[in-house]
Amino acid sequence: MDIGYSTNATLQPLSEQQLSLCGNPQTSQAACPANDATSYNYGFIGGGLQRAFGREFHAYASYQFNQLSFNHTFCQGTGACNRISSQSVATFWIGLDPSADPD
């Protein structure tokens, strides 16, 4: 099982010039940050199971849940805003083990 969590904060807020340029549809968005939140948190939890059915046949399953959440500054000046993103990933694998030792 894997569990992780991080909390992050900006070292310096965006300047007024950055905010005005990035809000302008005529400006290239490549020069703009992805968002202007002052902090965000990221966490995940996941695990996996492996089962051998004989010497050469194996099955594996895993699941991971991720969540990224920005603080309330991400939604300033807008109407409805979703500041939390969640993702679930599941993996299933069944196969033969080529490294099995034949007799």
Biopython code that builds the backbone (N, CA, C, O; Angstrom):
import numpy as np
from Bio.PDB.StructureBuilder import StructureBuilder

atoms = [
    (1, "MET", "N", (0.847, -1.175, 0.000)),
    (1, "MET", "CA", (0.000, 0.000, 0.000)),
    (1, "MET", "C", (0.886, 1.229, 0.000)),
    (1, "MET", "O", (1.902, 1.273, 0.693)),
    (2, "ASP", "N", (0.506, 2.212, -0.767)),
    (2, "ASP", "CA", (1.213, 3.491, -0.832)),
    (2, "ASP", "C", (0.262, 4.604, -0.433)),
    (2, "ASP", "O", (-0.891, 4.638, -0.862)),
    (3, "ILE", "N", (0.757, 5.511, 0.390)),
    (3, "ILE", "CA", (-0.009, 6.690, 0.799)),
    (3, "ILE", "C", (0.928, 7.886, 0.710)),
    (3, "ILE", "O", (2.082, 7.802, 1.130)),
    (4, "GLY", "N", (0.443, 8.991, 0.169)),
    (4, "GLY", "CA", (1.265, 10.186, 0.083)),
    (4, "GLY", "C", (0.432, 11.448, 0.215)),
    (4, "GLY", "O", (-0.755, 11.458, -0.114)),
    (5, "TYR", "N", (1.058, 12.508, 0.696)),
    (5, "TYR", "CA", (0.374, 13.799, 0.855)),
    (5, "TYR", "C", (1.418, 14.899, 0.754)),
    (5, "TYR", "O", (2.525, 14.760, 1.275)),
    (6, "SER", "N", (1.073, 15.975, 0.097)),
    (6, "SER", "CA", (1.944, 17.148, 0.072)),
    (6, "SER", "C", (1.096, 18.406, 0.118)),
    (6, "SER", "O", (-0.033, 18.429, -0.371)),
    (7, "THR", "N", (1.646, 19.437, 0.702)),
    (7, "THR", "CA", (1.010, 20.753, 0.694)),
    (7, "THR", "C", (2.024, 21.740, 0.140)),
    (7, "THR", "O", (3.205, 21.675, 0.483)),
    (8, "ASN", "N", (1.578, 22.647, -0.708)),
    (8, "ASN", "CA", (2.467, 23.546, -1.434)),
    (8, "ASN", "C", (1.922, 24.966, -1.392)),
    (8, "ASN", "O", (0.710, 25.178, -1.369)),
    (9, "ALA", "N", (2.823, 25.926, -1.383)),
    (9, "ALA", "CA", (2.423, 27.334, -1.373)),
    (9, "ALA", "C", (3.317, 28.113, -2.332)),
    (9, "ALA", "O", (4.478, 27.757, -2.536)),
    (10, "THR", "N", (2.779, 29.164, -2.911)),
    (10, "THR", "CA", (3.572, 30.002, -3.804)),
    (10, "THR", "C", (4.542, 30.836, -2.980)),
    (10, "THR", "O", (4.238, 31.223, -1.852)),
    (11, "LEU", "N", (5.693, 31.105, -3.543)),
    (11, "LEU", "CA", (6.671, 31.944, -2.862)),
    (11, "LEU", "C", (6.363, 33.424, -3.070)),
    (11, "LEU", "O", (6.712, 34.271, -2.249)),
    (12, "GLN", "N", (5.705, 33.710, -4.180)),
    (12, "GLN", "CA", (5.433, 35.100, -4.533)),
    (12, "GLN", "C", (4.142, 35.150, -5.338)),
    (12, "GLN", "O", (3.992, 34.383, -6.289)),
    (13, "PRO", "N", (3.216, 36.020, -4.992)),
    (13, "PRO", "CA", (1.973, 36.098, -5.767)),
    (13, "PRO", "C", (2.229, 36.683, -7.159)),
    (13, "PRO", "O", (3.254, 37.320, -7.404)),
    (14, "LEU", "N", (1.281, 36.454, -8.054)),
    (14, "LEU", "CA", (1.385, 37.043, -9.390)),
    (14, "LEU", "C", (1.292, 38.557, -9.294)),
    (14, "LEU", "O", (0.556, 39.092, -8.465)),
    (15, "SER", "N", (2.043, 39.243, -10.149)),
    (15, "SER", "CA", (1.990, 40.707, -10.166)),
    (15, "SER", "C", (0.703, 41.162, -10.851)),
    (15, "SER", "O", (0.043, 40.381, -11.536)),
    (16, "GLU", "N", (0.363, 42.407, -10.660)),
    (16, "GLU", "CA", (-0.819, 42.974, -11.320)),
    (16, "GLU", "C", (-0.679, 42.892, -12.846)),
    (16, "GLU", "O", (-1.659, 42.650, -13.551)),
    (17, "GLN", "N", (0.540, 43.096, -13.345)),
    (17, "GLN", "CA", (0.777, 43.008, -14.789)),
    (17, "GLN", "C", (0.524, 41.580, -15.279)),
    (17, "GLN", "O", (-0.115, 41.393, -16.314)),
    (18, "GLN", "N", (1.013, 40.571, -14.554)),
    (18, "GLN", "CA", (0.773, 39.182, -14.942)),
    (18, "GLN", "C", (-0.717, 38.869, -14.935)),
    (18, "GLN", "O", (-1.224, 38.224, -15.852)),
    (19, "LEU", "N", (-1.411, 39.322, -13.911)),
    (19, "LEU", "CA", (-2.845, 39.064, -13.814)),
    (19, "LEU", "C", (-3.606, 39.707, -14.962)),
    (19, "LEU", "O", (-4.515, 39.092, -15.519)),
    (20, "SER", "N", (-3.246, 40.950, -15.330)),
    (20, "SER", "CA", (-3.964, 41.622, -16.411)),
    (20, "SER", "C", (-3.637, 41.000, -17.776)),
    (20, "SER", "O", (-4.527, 40.863, -18.615)),
    (21, "LEU", "N", (-2.375, 40.624, -18.006)),
    (21, "LEU", "CA", (-2.006, 40.011, -19.279)),
    (21, "LEU", "C", (-2.619, 38.621, -19.427)),
    (21, "LEU", "O", (-3.090, 38.270, -20.509)),
    (22, "CYS", "N", (-2.621, 37.835, -18.373)),
    (22, "CYS", "CA", (-3.131, 36.467, -18.453)),
    (22, "CYS", "C", (-4.653, 36.426, -18.567)),
    (22, "CYS", "O", (-5.210, 35.436, -19.040)),
    (23, "GLY", "N", (-5.318, 37.476, -18.145)),
    (23, "GLY", "CA", (-6.766, 37.534, -18.273)),
    (23, "GLY", "C", (-7.220, 38.054, -19.621)),
    (23, "GLY", "O", (-8.416, 38.049, -19.913)),
    (24, "ASN", "N", (-6.294, 38.499, -20.443)),
    (24, "ASN", "CA", (-6.598, 39.075, -21.747)),
    (24, "ASN", "C", (-6.610, 37.974, -22.803)),
    (24, "ASN", "O", (-5.614, 37.269, -22.959)),
    (25, "PRO", "N", (-7.733, 37.808, -23.543)),
    (25, "PRO", "CA", (-7.789, 36.758, -24.561)),
    (25, "PRO", "C", (-6.805, 36.976, -25.715)),
    (25, "PRO", "O", (-6.528, 36.036, -26.460)),
    (26, "GLN", "N", (-6.271, 38.189, -25.881)),
    (26, "GLN", "CA", (-5.310, 38.484, -26.939)),
    (26, "GLN", "C", (-3.891, 38.040, -26.567)),
    (26, "GLN", "O", (-3.019, 37.981, -27.434)),
    (27, "THR", "N", (-3.652, 37.731, -25.297)),
    (27, "THR", "CA", (-2.324, 37.360, -24.815)),
    (27, "THR", "C", (-2.098, 35.865, -24.976)),
    (27, "THR", "O", (-3.016, 35.069, -24.778)),
    (28, "SER", "N", (-0.882, 35.484, -25.331)),
    (28, "SER", "CA", (-0.532, 34.068, -25.412)),
    (28, "SER", "C", (-0.602, 33.459, -24.016)),
    (28, "SER", "O", (0.033, 33.952, -23.083)),
    (29, "GLN", "N", (-1.374, 32.387, -23.877)),
    (29, "GLN", "CA", (-1.530, 31.749, -22.569)),
    (29, "GLN", "C", (-0.303, 30.910, -22.201)),
    (29, "GLN", "O", (-0.216, 30.421, -21.074)),
    (30, "ALA", "N", (0.644, 30.732, -23.126)),
    (30, "ALA", "CA", (1.852, 29.965, -22.829)),
    (30, "ALA", "C", (2.703, 30.655, -21.768)),
    (30, "ALA", "O", (3.427, 29.992, -21.026)),
    (31, "ALA", "N", (2.620, 31.978, -21.692)),
    (31, "ALA", "CA", (3.413, 32.732, -20.719)),
    (31, "ALA", "C", (2.730, 32.822, -19.364)),
    (31, "ALA", "O", (3.314, 33.350, -18.418)),
    (32, "CYS", "N", (1.511, 32.321, -19.248)),
    (32, "CYS", "CA", (0.745, 32.437, -18.009)),
    (32, "CYS", "C", (0.857, 31.168, -17.165)),
    (32, "CYS", "O", (0.959, 30.067, -17.706)),
    (33, "PRO", "N", (0.837, 31.322, -15.845)),
    (33, "PRO", "CA", (0.838, 30.128, -14.998)),
    (33, "PRO", "C", (-0.470, 29.357, -15.162)),
    (33, "PRO", "O", (-1.470, 29.910, -15.621)),
    (34, "ALA", "N", (-0.458, 28.097, -14.789)),
    (34, "ALA", "CA", (-1.650, 27.265, -14.935)),
    (34, "ALA", "C", (-2.802, 27.789, -14.082)),
    (34, "ALA", "O", (-3.963, 27.683, -14.477)),
    (35, "ASN", "N", (-2.494, 28.342, -12.935)),
    (35, "ASN", "CA", (-3.522, 28.936, -12.077)),
    (35, "ASN", "C", (-2.867, 29.940, -11.154)),
    (35, "ASN", "O", (-1.640, 30.015, -11.077)),
    (36, "ASP", "N", (-3.675, 30.707, -10.459)),
    (36, "ASP", "CA", (-3.128, 31.713, -9.549)),
    (36, "ASP", "C", (-3.466, 31.419, -8.086)),
    (36, "ASP", "O", (-3.514, 32.333, -7.263)),
    (37, "ALA", "N", (-3.697, 30.164, -7.768)),
    (37, "ALA", "CA", (-3.958, 29.790, -6.374)),
    (37, "ALA", "C", (-2.700, 30.023, -5.543)),
    (37, "ALA", "O", (-1.586, 29.840, -6.032)),
    (38, "THR", "N", (-2.880, 30.426, -4.292)),
    (38, "THR", "CA", (-1.729, 30.663, -3.430)),
    (38, "THR", "C", (-1.233, 29.403, -2.742)),
    (38, "THR", "O", (-0.116, 29.379, -2.226)),
    (39, "SER", "N", (-2.052, 28.351, -2.727)),
    (39, "SER", "CA", (-1.596, 27.070, -2.182)),
    (39, "SER", "C", (-2.439, 25.931, -2.742)),
    (39, "SER", "O", (-3.557, 26.138, -3.213)),
    (40, "TYR", "N", (-1.883, 24.729, -2.680)),
    (40, "TYR", "CA", (-2.640, 23.557, -3.097)),
    (40, "TYR", "C", (-2.138, 22.329, -2.344)),
    (40, "TYR", "O", (-1.018, 22.313, -1.833)),
    (41, "ASN", "N", (-2.970, 21.316, -2.285)),
    (41, "ASN", "CA", (-2.655, 20.063, -1.617)),
    (41, "ASN", "C", (-2.836, 18.916, -2.612)),
    (41, "ASN", "O", (-3.702, 18.960, -3.485)),
    (42, "TYR", "N", (-2.010, 17.903, -2.459)),
    (42, "TYR", "CA", (-2.103, 16.720, -3.290)),
    (42, "TYR", "C", (-1.969, 15.496, -2.390)),
    (42, "TYR", "O", (-1.091, 15.442, -1.529)),
    (43, "GLY", "N", (-2.836, 14.527, -2.594)),
    (43, "GLY", "CA", (-2.758, 13.293, -1.830)),
    (43, "GLY", "C", (-3.133, 12.104, -2.677)),
    (43, "GLY", "O", (-3.860, 12.230, -3.663)),
    (44, "PHE", "N", (-2.631, 10.938, -2.286)),
    (44, "PHE", "CA", (-2.978, 9.712, -2.998)),
    (44, "PHE", "C", (-2.923, 8.536, -2.039)),
    (44, "PHE", "O", (-2.228, 8.564, -1.024)),
    (45, "ILE", "N", (-3.671, 7.511, -2.389)),
    (45, "ILE", "CA", (-3.632, 6.238, -1.680)),
    (45, "ILE", "C", (-3.858, 5.146, -2.714)),
    (45, "ILE", "O", (-4.680, 5.291, -3.619)),
    (46, "GLY", "N", (-3.131, 4.071, -2.572)),
    (46, "GLY", "CA", (-3.267, 2.992, -3.551)),
    (46, "GLY", "C", (-2.679, 1.706, -3.021)),
    (46, "GLY", "O", (-1.963, 1.689, -2.019)),
    (47, "GLY", "N", (-2.994, 0.642, -3.705)),
    (47, "GLY", "CA", (-2.472, -0.655, -3.310)),
    (47, "GLY", "C", (-2.601, -1.636, -4.443)),
    (47, "GLY", "O", (-3.260, -1.369, -5.448)),
    (48, "GLY", "N", (-1.958, -2.786, -4.271)),
    (48, "GLY", "CA", (-2.001, -3.808, -5.308)),
    (48, "GLY", "C", (-1.977, -5.198, -4.705)),
    (48, "GLY", "O", (-1.514, -5.401, -3.582)),
    (49, "LEU", "N", (-2.475, -6.136, -5.459)),
    (49, "LEU", "CA", (-2.494, -7.542, -5.067)),
    (49, "LEU", "C", (-1.950, -8.376, -6.202)),
    (49, "LEU", "O", (-2.216, -8.098, -7.372)),
    (50, "GLN", "N", (-1.180, -9.409, -5.856)),
    (50, "GLN", "CA", (-0.686, -10.338, -6.858)),
    (50, "GLN", "C", (-0.983, -11.744, -6.374)),
    (50, "GLN", "O", (-0.825, -12.055, -5.193)),
    (51, "ARG", "N", (-1.407, -12.577, -7.282)),
    (51, "ARG", "CA", (-1.755, -13.961, -6.928)),
    (51, "ARG", "C", (-1.168, -14.892, -7.975)),
    (51, "ARG", "O", (-1.328, -14.670, -9.175)),
    (52, "ALA", "N", (-0.489, -15.930, -7.518)),
    (52, "ALA", "CA", (0.058, -16.939, -8.417)),
    (52, "ALA", "C", (-0.899, -18.122, -8.461)),
    (52, "ALA", "O", (-1.350, -18.611, -7.426)),
    (53, "PHE", "N", (-1.201, -18.572, -9.670)),
    (53, "PHE", "CA", (-2.026, -19.751, -9.898)),
    (53, "PHE", "C", (-1.128, -20.791, -10.575)),
    (53, "PHE", "O", (-1.172, -20.939, -11.796)),
    (54, "GLY", "N", (-0.330, -21.499, -9.812)),
    (54, "GLY", "CA", (0.661, -22.402, -10.381)),
    (54, "GLY", "C", (1.990, -21.681, -10.523)),
    (54, "GLY", "O", (2.168, -20.584, -9.993)),
    (55, "ARG", "N", (2.932, -22.304, -11.246)),
    (55, "ARG", "CA", (4.273, -21.719, -11.374)),
    (55, "ARG", "C", (4.358, -20.641, -12.446)),
    (55, "ARG", "O", (5.223, -19.770, -12.366)),
    (56, "GLU", "N", (3.500, -20.677, -13.424)),
    (56, "GLU", "CA", (3.639, -19.755, -14.554)),
    (56, "GLU", "C", (2.486, -18.787, -14.743)),
    (56, "GLU", "O", (2.620, -17.833, -15.510)),
    (57, "PHE", "N", (1.390, -18.988, -14.095)),
    (57, "PHE", "CA", (0.216, -18.154, -14.327)),
    (57, "PHE", "C", (0.008, -17.225, -13.131)),
    (57, "PHE", "O", (-0.089, -17.679, -11.991)),
    (58, "HIS", "N", (-0.058, -15.917, -13.404)),
    (58, "HIS", "CA", (-0.183, -14.916, -12.348)),
    (58, "HIS", "C", (-1.298, -13.927, -12.691)),
    (58, "HIS", "O", (-1.613, -13.697, -13.858)),
    (59, "ALA", "N", (-1.876, -13.358, -11.655)),
    (59, "ALA", "CA", (-2.858, -12.283, -11.819)),
    (59, "ALA", "C", (-2.448, -11.129, -10.906)),
    (59, "ALA", "O", (-1.894, -11.344, -9.828)),
    (60, "TYR", "N", (-2.723, -9.917, -11.347)),
    (60, "TYR", "CA", (-2.344, -8.726, -10.599)),
    (60, "TYR", "C", (-3.464, -7.693, -10.719)),
    (60, "TYR", "O", (-4.050, -7.523, -11.788)),
    (61, "ALA", "N", (-3.750, -7.019, -9.633)),
    (61, "ALA", "CA", (-4.744, -5.934, -9.639)),
    (61, "ALA", "C", (-4.222, -4.803, -8.763)),
    (61, "ALA", "O", (-3.618, -5.041, -7.717)),
    (62, "SER", "N", (-4.460, -3.571, -9.201)),
    (62, "SER", "CA", (-4.065, -2.416, -8.389)),
    (62, "SER", "C", (-5.104, -1.314, -8.533)),
    (62, "SER", "O", (-5.864, -1.269, -9.500)),
    (63, "TYR", "N", (-5.115, -0.433, -7.552)),
    (63, "TYR", "CA", (-6.037, 0.702, -7.555)),
    (63, "TYR", "C", (-5.323, 1.878, -6.912)),
    (63, "TYR", "O", (-4.615, 1.715, -5.918)),
    (64, "GLN", "N", (-5.508, 3.068, -7.481)),
    (64, "GLN", "CA", (-4.956, 4.280, -6.882)),
    (64, "GLN", "C", (-5.968, 5.410, -7.000)),
    (64, "GLN", "O", (-6.585, 5.601, -8.047)),
    (65, "PHE", "N", (-6.128, 6.154, -5.916)),
    (65, "PHE", "CA", (-7.002, 7.334, -5.880)),
    (65, "PHE", "C", (-6.119, 8.552, -5.651)),
    (65, "PHE", "O", (-5.297, 8.561, -4.736)),
    (66, "ASN", "N", (-6.286, 9.589, -6.486)),
    (66, "ASN", "CA", (-5.527, 10.838, -6.387)),
    (66, "ASN", "C", (-6.487, 12.001, -6.196)),
    (66, "ASN", "O", (-7.578, 12.013, -6.766)),
    (67, "GLN", "N", (-6.081, 12.974, -5.396)),
    (67, "GLN", "CA", (-6.895, 14.184, -5.249)),
    (67, "GLN", "C", (-5.984, 15.400, -5.186)),
    (67, "GLN", "O", (-5.002, 15.427, -4.444)),
    (68, "LEU", "N", (-6.333, 16.404, -5.981)),
    (68, "LEU", "CA", (-5.615, 17.673, -6.028)),
    (68, "LEU", "C", (-6.620, 18.760, -5.685)),
    (68, "LEU", "O", (-7.669, 18.859, -6.322)),
    (69, "SER", "N", (-6.308, 19.582, -4.678)),
    (69, "SER", "CA", (-7.246, 20.646, -4.300)),
    (69, "SER", "C", (-6.499, 21.966, -4.130)),
    (69, "SER", "O", (-5.462, 22.032, -3.469)),
    (70, "PHE", "N", (-7.045, 23.008, -4.739)),
    (70, "PHE", "CA", (-6.501, 24.354, -4.627)),
    (70, "PHE", "C", (-7.262, 25.103, -3.552)),
    (70, "PHE", "O", (-8.423, 24.798, -3.283)),
    (71, "ASN", "N", (-6.611, 26.089, -2.932)),
    (71, "ASN", "CA", (-7.322, 26.874, -1.928)),
    (71, "ASN", "C", (-8.320, 27.825, -2.595)),
    (71, "ASN", "O", (-8.392, 27.888, -3.823)),
    (72, "HIS", "N", (-9.076, 28.553, -1.802)),
    (72, "HIS", "CA", (-10.178, 29.392, -2.307)),
    (72, "HIS", "C", (-9.721, 30.497, -3.254)),
    (72, "HIS", "O", (-10.547, 31.014, -4.006)),
    (73, "THR", "N", (-8.445, 30.884, -3.254)),
    (73, "THR", "CA", (-7.995, 31.963, -4.143)),
    (73, "THR", "C", (-8.068, 31.562, -5.611)),
    (73, "THR", "O", (-8.081, 32.425, -6.489)),
    (74, "PHE", "N", (-8.115, 30.260, -5.884)),
    (74, "PHE", "CA", (-8.222, 29.771, -7.262)),
    (74, "PHE", "C", (-9.511, 30.244, -7.920)),
    (74, "PHE", "O", (-9.545, 30.425, -9.137)),
    (75, "CYS", "N", (-10.567, 30.447, -7.146)),
    (75, "CYS", "CA", (-11.880, 30.785, -7.696)),
    (75, "CYS", "C", (-12.242, 32.258, -7.549)),
    (75, "CYS", "O", (-13.388, 32.621, -7.815)),
    (76, "GLN", "N", (-11.338, 33.102, -7.147)),
    (76, "GLN", "CA", (-11.668, 34.513, -6.964)),
    (76, "GLN", "C", (-12.086, 35.164, -8.277)),
    (76, "GLN", "O", (-11.484, 34.925, -9.324)),
    (77, "GLY", "N", (-13.106, 35.972, -8.203)),
    (77, "GLY", "CA", (-13.548, 36.730, -9.360)),
    (77, "GLY", "C", (-14.327, 35.938, -10.394)),
    (77, "GLY", "O", (-14.636, 36.463, -11.463)),
    (78, "THR", "N", (-14.648, 34.701, -10.101)),
    (78, "THR", "CA", (-15.419, 33.910, -11.052)),
    (78, "THR", "C", (-16.719, 33.468, -10.396)),
    (78, "THR", "O", (-16.904, 33.609, -9.187)),
    (79, "GLY", "N", (-17.590, 32.944, -11.196)),
    (79, "GLY", "CA", (-18.840, 32.400, -10.661)),
    (79, "GLY", "C", (-18.580, 31.040, -10.033)),
    (79, "GLY", "O", (-17.682, 30.887, -9.205)),
    (80, "ALA", "N", (-19.358, 30.075, -10.427)),
    (80, "ALA", "CA", (-19.178, 28.723, -9.912)),
    (80, "ALA", "C", (-17.806, 28.191, -10.327)),
    (80, "ALA", "O", (-17.376, 28.379, -11.465)),
    (81, "CYS", "N", (-17.136, 27.536, -9.407)),
    (81, "CYS", "CA", (-15.779, 27.079, -9.669)),
    (81, "CYS", "C", (-15.542, 25.768, -8.939)),
    (81, "CYS", "O", (-15.896, 25.630, -7.768)),
    (82, "ASN", "N", (-14.947, 24.812, -9.624)),
    (82, "ASN", "CA", (-14.574, 23.559, -8.991)),
    (82, "ASN", "C", (-13.079, 23.592, -8.753)),
    (82, "ASN", "O", (-12.304, 23.602, -9.709)),
    (83, "ARG", "N", (-12.661, 23.609, -7.507)),
    (83, "ARG", "CA", (-11.245, 23.710, -7.176)),
    (83, "ARG", "C", (-10.642, 22.390, -6.728)),
    (83, "ARG", "O", (-9.495, 22.363, -6.281)),
    (84, "ILE", "N", (-11.397, 21.277, -6.838)),
    (84, "ILE", "CA", (-10.913, 19.969, -6.436)),
    (84, "ILE", "C", (-11.002, 19.012, -7.613)),
    (84, "ILE", "O", (-12.031, 18.933, -8.284)),
    (85, "SER", "N", (-9.924, 18.290, -7.858)),
    (85, "SER", "CA", (-9.872, 17.312, -8.937)),
    (85, "SER", "C", (-9.558, 15.949, -8.338)),
    (85, "SER", "O", (-8.609, 15.810, -7.567)),
    (86, "SER", "N", (-10.350, 14.949, -8.689)),
    (86, "SER", "CA", (-10.126, 13.585, -8.204)),
    (86, "SER", "C", (-9.959, 12.651, -9.394)),
    (86, "SER", "O", (-10.548, 12.863, -10.454)),
    (87, "GLN", "N", (-9.150, 11.615, -9.204)),
    (87, "GLN", "CA", (-8.923, 10.645, -10.263)),
    (87, "GLN", "C", (-8.760, 9.263, -9.640)),
    (87, "GLN", "O", (-8.070, 9.105, -8.633)),
    (88, "SER", "N", (-9.395, 8.273, -10.243)),
    (88, "SER", "CA", (-9.252, 6.881, -9.824)),
    (88, "SER", "C", (-8.656, 6.082, -10.969)),
    (88, "SER", "O", (-9.072, 6.231, -12.118)),
    (89, "VAL", "N", (-7.680, 5.232, -10.661)),
    (89, "VAL", "CA", (-7.031, 4.407, -11.670)),
    (89, "VAL", "C", (-7.021, 2.965, -11.183)),
    (89, "VAL", "O", (-6.535, 2.678, -10.089)),
    (90, "ALA", "N", (-7.555, 2.061, -11.991)),
    (90, "ALA", "CA", (-7.544, 0.634, -11.659)),
    (90, "ALA", "C", (-6.820, -0.118, -12.770)),
    (90, "ALA", "O", (-6.965, 0.204, -13.949)),
    (91, "THR", "N", (-6.041, -1.123, -12.378)),
    (91, "THR", "CA", (-5.288, -1.946, -13.328)),
    (91, "THR", "C", (-5.531, -3.415, -13.006)),
    (91, "THR", "O", (-5.482, -3.824, -11.846)),
    (92, "PHE", "N", (-5.793, -4.200, -14.045)),
    (92, "PHE", "CA", (-5.948, -5.641, -13.891)),
    (92, "PHE", "C", (-5.060, -6.308, -14.930)),
    (92, "PHE", "O", (-5.052, -5.902, -16.092)),
    (93, "TRP", "N", (-4.324, -7.314, -14.529)),
    (93, "TRP", "CA", (-3.416, -7.990, -15.435)),
    (93, "TRP", "C", (-3.421, -9.482, -15.130)),
    (93, "TRP", "O", (-3.336, -9.882, -13.969)),
    (94, "ILE", "N", (-3.519, -10.285, -16.148)),
    (94, "ILE", "CA", (-3.440, -11.731, -16.023)),
    (94, "ILE", "C", (-2.474, -12.212, -17.102)),
    (94, "ILE", "O", (-2.594, -11.822, -18.264)),
    (95, "GLY", "N", (-1.518, -13.055, -16.722)),
    (95, "GLY", "CA", (-0.570, -13.493, -17.745)),
    (95, "GLY", "C", (0.328, -14.605, -17.285)),
    (95, "GLY", "O", (0.224, -15.105, -16.165)),
    (96, "LEU", "N", (1.218, -14.980, -18.187)),
    (96, "LEU", "CA", (2.201, -16.022, -17.926)),
    (96, "LEU", "C", (3.514, -15.388, -17.506)),
    (96, "LEU", "O", (3.890, -14.325, -18.001)),
    (97, "ASP", "N", (4.197, -16.039, -16.603)),
    (97, "ASP", "CA", (5.486, -15.555, -16.127)),
    (97, "ASP", "C", (6.591, -16.240, -16.921)),
    (97, "ASP", "O", (6.840, -17.426, -16.704)),
    (98, "PRO", "N", (7.273, -15.528, -17.848)),
    (98, "PRO", "CA", (8.292, -16.163, -18.668)),
    (98, "PRO", "C", (9.542, -16.547, -17.880)),
    (98, "PRO", "O", (10.359, -17.330, -18.364)),
    (99, "SER", "N", (9.698, -16.008, -16.682)),
    (99, "SER", "CA", (10.897, -16.331, -15.903)),
    (99, "SER", "C", (10.713, -17.558, -15.030)),
    (99, "SER", "O", (11.626, -17.915, -14.286)),
    (100, "ALA", "N", (9.560, -18.218, -15.096)),
    (100, "ALA", "CA", (9.321, -19.418, -14.289)),
    (100, "ALA", "C", (10.323, -20.505, -14.677)),
    (100, "ALA", "O", (10.642, -20.681, -15.852)),
    (101, "ASP", "N", (10.802, -21.213, -13.693)),
    (101, "ASP", "CA", (11.811, -22.258, -13.907)),
    (101, "ASP", "C", (11.150, -23.553, -14.354)),
    (101, "ASP", "O", (10.450, -24.187, -13.564)),
    (102, "PRO", "N", (11.359, -23.966, -15.621)),
    (102, "PRO", "CA", (10.763, -25.231, -16.076)),
    (102, "PRO", "C", (11.546, -26.423, -15.533)),
    (102, "PRO", "O", (12.757, -26.332, -15.331)),
    (103, "ASP", "N", (10.872, -27.516, -15.301)),
    (103, "ASP", "CA", (11.554, -28.736, -14.808)),
    (103, "ASP", "C", (12.031, -29.574, -15.960)),
    (103, "ASP", "O", (12.624, -30.632, -15.750)),
]
sb = StructureBuilder()
sb.init_structure("model")
sb.init_model(0)
sb.init_chain("A")
sb.init_seg("    ")
for serial, (resi, resn, name, xyz) in enumerate(atoms, 1):
    if name == "N":
        sb.init_residue(resn, " ", resi, " ")
    sb.init_atom(name, np.array(xyz, "f"), 0.0, 1.0, " ", f" {name:<3s}", serial, name[0])
structure = sb.get_structure()
